[in-house]
Amino acid sequence: MMGYLAVAIDGPSGAGKSTVARAAAAQLGFIYVDTGAMYRAIGLCVCRRGVADEDTAGIIAALDGLRVSLRYEDGVQHVLLGGEDVSAAIRTPQIAQYASKVSAVPEVRRFLLDLQRGMARENNVIMDGRDIGTVILPDAQVKIFLTASVACRAKRRYDELCEKGLTVTLQSVAQDIERRDRQDMTRAIAPLRQAEDAIKLDTSDLTLAESIEAVVRIIREKEETA
């Protein structure tokens, strides 16, 4: 294979993009880039400063001097905010909502764009998010739109949050996902949509292992023809 291979995985909230992308990258020896975690880190920063998620000026002001980075230790991704490991702190429903809001701010997207594209230029990467194949890596050799029904995504997210000891209801998780979908699909900047050349993969009836296998198979088929 000549050069580096970039894999873009897009899809709605709770579709399992990060879990599937991370596992596929580990199998293939690629670098996994969790762009959602980067937006969550900025959302966490904004939240900690007491800035409302609708306060665009406050969000932009929070970018001044902000440092967001990814570090890998023993194959595990750690998200750093100003040097602090916030990998666990960013995985709450509140910060997910903040992430959706800050990601709609053009200045935030520009803030992270160079970092994300730079990683793809220097490594074989699997990058997941909402607009990877449409905006961040429009020339990615492999594009996958990973999705599932709202009911399926809500149950998966509910189980994940319960395992972390959080007290939530399945109904509230489903409502959060539906709200996030509306925000992501209707925002003015880089809305969530399937790229024209992306392969759609609906995992509603697939196990996690089957979902990972399907993604790895798509990527390997591309590697063989590259």
Secondary structure by P-SEA (a helix, b strand, c coil): cccbbbbbbbbccccaaaaaaaaaaaaacbbbbcaaaaaaaaaaaaaaacccccaaaaaaaaaccccccccccccbbbbbccccccccccccaaaaaaaaaaaacaaaaaacaaaaaaaaaccccccccccccccccccccbbbbccccaaaaaaaaaaaaaaacccccaaaaaaaaaaaaaaaaccccccccccccbbbbbcccccaaaaaaaaaaaaaaaaaac
